């Protein structure tokens, strides 16, 4: 008797489980169908709204308005919306219009310096207008910490519109070694050249993760673009960034999202070409550039070599 009762209990439990499962499946299916139906109603509602808006826009285009003032036409509204969306996407993703980057590229030139030992080095310079360029000091002045080997730069040439033009150092910072806040220089060619001058921004905040654009003479292969992001300020007032620090980009340009010049690539972490240093622009760097500082007349200064060897971390 107990065996039969147990058997009935087991069969009953199995039947109940099947009924519960079926009921649950039915309930879940009903819930899914309700959700699909609700979504279909929402889509249908949106389609009706879009259709109504389209009808109204067409009606507004067809109706004459006499001498009443006209608002923006639908095509103008649509174009304005598209431009605003593009602007927001560019700001969010750290993008810069391609045409603007191409224009800014024309403002940078290859730099080649030659010393009294027959050796040469290369870098980049950015055009400021009226024949003036900004670059790094270690590209145009012999810096050598340690024993003086008598090395000095005897000529500096800028490759402008495929021609090499002699340039003169008219001002420089106080750096005695590379990757230093004083590692900057101003060059001048005999007469203004046909290049678009850069717009200088001295107020760029260098906030963490700000997108930047670097233009420089990568490996002496011409002016090449690289993008990256701001890291942090160093104890000597440089800024770290994640962007290519290949040889030759020193003296090039760091641009913000408006295409303005905000800094100069100056060096990289030893052995790491992706971790670079930026020299933020300062007012004193342009004290002898009349286009940027009209209150101080241009005064040409001779190239002065200082006694210290170059660091391996310079670009």
C-alpha positions as CSV (number, residue, x, y, z in Angstrom):
1,X,0.0,0.0,0.0
2,X,2.8,2.4,0.9
3,X,4.5,1.7,-2.4
4,X,1.3,2.5,-4.3
5,X,0.8,5.7,-2.3
6,X,4.4,6.8,-3.0
7,X,4.0,6.1,-6.7
8,X,0.8,8.2,-6.8
9,X,2.6,11.0,-4.9
10,X,5.5,11.0,-7.5
11,X,3.1,10.9,-10.4
12,X,1.1,13.8,-8.9
13,X,4.3,15.8,-8.3
14,X,5.4,15.3,-12.0
15,X,1.9,16.3,-13.3
16,X,1.9,19.4,-11.1
17,X,5.4,20.4,-12.3
18,X,4.3,20.0,-15.9
19,X,1.2,22.1,-15.3
20,X,3.3,24.8,-13.5
21,X,5.9,24.8,-16.3
22,X,3.2,25.1,-18.9
23,X,1.4,27.8,-17.0
24,X,4.8,29.7,-16.6
25,X,5.6,29.3,-20.3
26,X,2.1,30.5,-21.2
27,X,2.4,33.5,-18.8
28,X,5.9,34.4,-20.2
29,X,4.7,34.1,-23.7
30,X,1.8,36.4,-22.9
31,X,4.2,38.9,-21.3
32,X,6.5,38.8,-24.3
33,X,3.5,39.3,-26.7
34,X,2.3,42.2,-24.6
35,X,5.8,43.8,-24.8
36,X,5.9,43.3,-28.5
37,X,2.5,44.7,-29.0
38,X,3.4,47.8,-26.8
39,X,6.6,48.3,-28.9
40,X,4.6,48.0,-32.1
41,X,2.2,50.6,-30.8
42,X,5.1,53.0,-29.9
43,X,6.7,52.5,-33.4
44,X,3.4,53.1,-35.0
45,X,2.9,56.3,-32.9
46,X,6.4,57.5,-33.9
47,X,5.7,56.8,-37.6
48,X,2.4,58.8,-37.3
49,X,4.3,61.7,-35.6
50,X,7.0,61.7,-38.3
51,X,4.4,61.6,-41.0
52,X,2.5,64.5,-39.5
53,X,5.7,66.6,-39.1
54,X,6.6,65.8,-42.7
55,X,3.1,66.8,-43.9
56,X,3.2,70.1,-41.9
57,X,6.7,70.9,-43.4
58,X,5.5,70.3,-46.9
59,X,2.4,72.4,-46.2
60,X,4.5,75.3,-44.9
61,X,6.6,75.1,-48.0
62,X,3.6,75.2,-50.3
63,X,1.7,78.0,-48.5
64,X,2.5,81.6,-49.5
65,X,3.0,83.9,-46.6
66,X,2.6,87.3,-48.3
67,X,4.7,90.0,-46.7
68,X,4.9,88.2,-43.4
69,X,8.4,87.5,-42.0
70,X,9.7,84.0,-42.9
71,X,11.3,81.8,-40.3
72,X,14.0,79.2,-41.2
73,X,13.0,76.9,-44.0
74,X,13.0,73.1,-43.3
75,X,16.1,72.6,-45.3
76,X,17.9,75.2,-43.3
77,X,16.7,73.7,-40.1
78,X,17.9,70.3,-41.1
79,X,21.3,71.6,-42.2
80,X,21.7,73.4,-38.9
81,X,20.8,70.3,-36.9
82,X,23.3,68.2,-38.9
83,X,26.1,70.7,-38.3
84,X,25.3,70.9,-34.5
85,X,25.3,67.1,-34.3
86,X,28.7,67.0,-36.1
87,X,30.1,69.7,-33.8
88,X,29.0,67.8,-30.7
89,X,30.5,64.5,-32.0
90,X,33.8,66.2,-32.9
91,X,34.0,67.7,-29.4
92,X,33.0,64.5,-27.7
93,X,35.5,62.3,-29.7
94,X,38.3,64.8,-29.8
95,X,38.2,65.3,-33.6
96,X,39.3,68.1,-35.8
97,X,38.0,68.7,-39.3
98,X,40.3,67.2,-41.9
99,X,40.4,70.4,-44.0
100,X,41.5,72.4,-41.0
101,X,44.3,69.9,-40.3
102,X,45.5,70.1,-43.9
103,X,45.6,73.9,-43.6
104,X,47.6,73.8,-40.4
105,X,50.1,71.3,-41.9
106,X,51.1,74.1,-44.3
107,X,52.3,76.2,-41.3
108,X,55.1,73.8,-40.3
109,X,58.4,73.2,-42.1
110,X,61.3,70.8,-41.8
111,X,64.4,72.2,-40.0
112,X,68.0,71.1,-40.7
113,X,71.0,72.3,-38.6
114,X,74.7,71.8,-39.4
115,X,77.6,72.0,-36.9
116,X,81.3,72.7,-37.2
117,X,82.1,69.0,-37.1
118,X,80.2,68.3,-40.4
119,X,77.3,66.6,-38.6
120,X,73.6,67.6,-39.0
121,X,70.4,67.1,-37.1
122,X,66.8,67.7,-38.1
123,X,63.6,68.9,-36.4
124,X,60.5,71.1,-37.1
125,X,59.6,74.8,-36.9
126,X,56.1,76.5,-36.9
127,X,55.4,79.7,-38.8
128,X,54.3,82.7,-36.8
129,X,54.1,85.3,-39.6
130,X,56.4,88.1,-40.9
131,X,59.3,85.6,-41.4
132,X,59.3,84.3,-37.8
133,X,59.3,80.7,-36.7
134,X,59.2,78.9,-33.3
135,X,61.1,75.7,-32.6
136,X,63.2,74.0,-29.8
137,X,66.5,75.4,-28.7
138,X,68.3,72.0,-28.8
139,X,67.6,71.8,-32.6
140,X,69.5,75.1,-33.3
141,X,71.9,75.6,-30.4
142,X,74.6,73.0,-29.3
143,X,73.6,72.0,-25.8
144,X,76.1,69.7,-24.1
145,X,76.2,68.9,-20.4
146,X,79.6,67.7,-19.4
147,X,82.9,68.1,-21.2
148,X,82.9,70.8,-23.9
149,X,83.8,69.2,-27.3
150,X,83.7,72.6,-29.1
151,X,80.6,71.7,-31.1
152,X,78.5,74.6,-32.3
153,X,75.8,75.1,-34.9
154,X,77.1,77.0,-37.9
155,X,73.9,77.1,-40.0
156,X,70.2,76.5,-39.8
157,X,68.0,75.9,-42.8
158,X,64.2,75.7,-43.2
159,X,62.7,73.8,-46.1
160,X,60.0,76.2,-47.3
161,X,58.0,75.3,-50.4
162,X,60.7,72.8,-51.4
163,X,63.5,75.2,-51.1
164,X,66.1,75.5,-48.2
165,X,66.2,78.9,-46.7
166,X,68.8,80.1,-44.2
167,X,67.4,81.2,-40.9
168,X,68.8,83.1,-37.9
169,X,68.3,82.5,-34.2
170,X,66.9,85.8,-32.9
171,X,65.9,84.6,-29.4
172,X,66.1,81.5,-27.2
173,X,65.3,80.2,-23.8
174,X,67.8,79.6,-21.0
175,X,67.9,75.8,-21.3
176,X,71.3,74.2,-20.8
177,X,69.9,70.7,-21.5
178,X,67.1,69.2,-23.5
179,X,63.6,68.6,-22.4
180,X,63.6,71.7,-20.3
181,X,61.1,74.6,-19.9
182,X,63.8,76.9,-21.4
183,X,64.2,74.7,-24.5
184,X,62.7,77.0,-27.1
185,X,64.0,79.3,-29.8
186,X,62.7,81.9,-32.3
187,X,64.0,81.9,-35.9
188,X,63.8,84.4,-38.6
189,X,64.2,84.2,-42.3
190,X,65.3,87.3,-44.4
191,X,61.8,88.1,-45.6
192,X,58.2,86.9,-45.1
193,X,57.2,83.7,-46.8
194,X,54.1,82.4,-48.4
195,X,52.9,80.3,-45.5
196,X,49.7,80.6,-43.3
197,X,50.7,81.8,-39.9
198,X,49.6,79.9,-36.8
199,X,47.2,81.4,-34.3
200,X,48.8,81.2,-30.8
201,X,46.8,80.3,-27.7
202,X,48.5,81.1,-24.4
203,X,45.5,80.1,-22.2
204,X,45.1,76.4,-23.1
205,X,44.3,74.7,-19.7
206,X,46.0,71.3,-20.4
207,X,43.3,69.5,-18.5
208,X,43.6,65.7,-18.1
209,X,42.5,63.7,-21.2
210,X,42.2,66.8,-23.4
211,X,42.7,65.7,-27.0
212,X,45.6,67.2,-28.9
213,X,47.1,67.1,-32.4
214,X,50.8,67.0,-33.0
215,X,52.4,68.0,-36.3
216,X,56.1,67.3,-36.8
217,X,59.0,66.2,-39.2
218,X,58.7,62.5,-38.3
219,X,62.0,60.8,-39.0
220,X,62.8,63.5,-41.5
221,X,60.0,62.2,-43.7
222,X,58.0,65.4,-43.9
223,X,55.3,66.9,-41.7
224,X,53.2,64.1,-40.3
225,X,50.1,64.2,-38.0
226,X,49.7,62.3,-34.7
227,X,46.9,62.5,-32.1
228,X,47.0,61.9,-28.4
229,X,45.7,63.0,-25.0
230,X,47.0,65.2,-22.2
231,X,48.4,63.4,-19.1
232,X,49.6,65.7,-16.3
233,X,52.0,68.6,-15.5
234,X,55.5,67.7,-14.4
235,X,57.4,69.3,-11.6
236,X,59.4,71.5,-14.0
237,X,56.2,72.8,-15.7
238,X,56.2,70.6,-18.8
239,X,53.2,68.4,-19.7
240,X,53.1,64.7,-20.4
241,X,51.0,63.3,-23.2
242,X,50.3,60.1,-25.0
243,X,51.3,60.8,-28.6
244,X,54.2,59.7,-30.8
245,X,57.5,61.3,-29.9
246,X,59.5,60.2,-32.9
247,X,62.9,61.8,-33.8
248,X,62.4,65.0,-35.7
249,X,59.1,66.2,-34.2
250,X,60.8,68.4,-31.6
251,X,59.9,72.1,-32.4
252,X,56.7,71.1,-34.2
253,X,53.2,72.1,-33.1
254,X,50.7,70.9,-30.5
255,X,47.2,72.1,-31.6
256,X,44.0,72.2,-29.6
257,X,40.5,71.3,-31.0
258,X,40.2,74.8,-32.6
259,X,43.5,74.3,-34.5
260,X,45.4,76.9,-32.4
261,X,49.0,76.4,-31.4
262,X,49.2,75.7,-27.7
263,X,52.5,74.0,-27.2
264,X,55.7,72.4,-28.7
265,X,56.7,68.8,-28.7
266,X,60.0,68.8,-26.9
267,X,61.0,65.2,-25.9
268,X,60.0,61.8,-24.9
269,X,60.4,59.3,-22.1
270,X,63.7,57.4,-22.5
271,X,63.0,54.3,-24.6
272,X,59.3,55.0,-25.0
273,X,58.2,56.7,-28.3
274,X,54.5,56.9,-27.1
275,X,55.1,58.9,-23.9
276,X,56.0,62.5,-24.9
277,X,56.6,65.8,-23.3
278,X,55.1,69.1,-24.3
279,X,56.4,72.6,-23.7
280,X,53.3,74.9,-23.1
281,X,53.5,78.3,-24.7
282,X,54.4,81.3,-22.6
283,X,54.3,85.0,-23.4
284,X,58.0,85.4,-23.0
285,X,58.7,83.1,-25.9
286,X,57.3,85.6,-28.3
287,X,58.8,88.8,-26.9
288,X,60.8,89.4,-30.1
289,X,58.0,88.5,-32.5
290,X,56.4,91.8,-33.6
291,X,53.3,90.1,-35.0
292,X,52.5,88.7,-31.5
293,X,54.0,91.4,-29.3
294,X,53.9,94.9,-30.9
295,X,55.2,96.6,-27.8
296,X,58.7,95.1,-28.1
297,X,60.6,95.7,-31.3
298,X,62.5,92.8,-32.9
299,X,66.1,92.6,-31.8
300,X,68.3,90.1,-33.5
301,X,70.6,88.1,-31.1
302,X,73.6,85.9,-32.1
303,X,73.5,82.2,-31.7
304,X,75.1,81.4,-28.3
305,X,76.4,77.9,-27.7
306,X,76.3,76.7,-24.1
307,X,78.4,74.0,-22.6
308,X,76.4,70.7,-22.1
309,X,75.8,67.3,-24.3
310,X,72.5,66.4,-25.7
311,X,70.1,64.0,-23.9
312,X,69.1,60.8,-25.6
313,X,65.5,61.5,-24.8
314,X,65.3,64.5,-27.1
315,X,63.2,64.0,-30.3
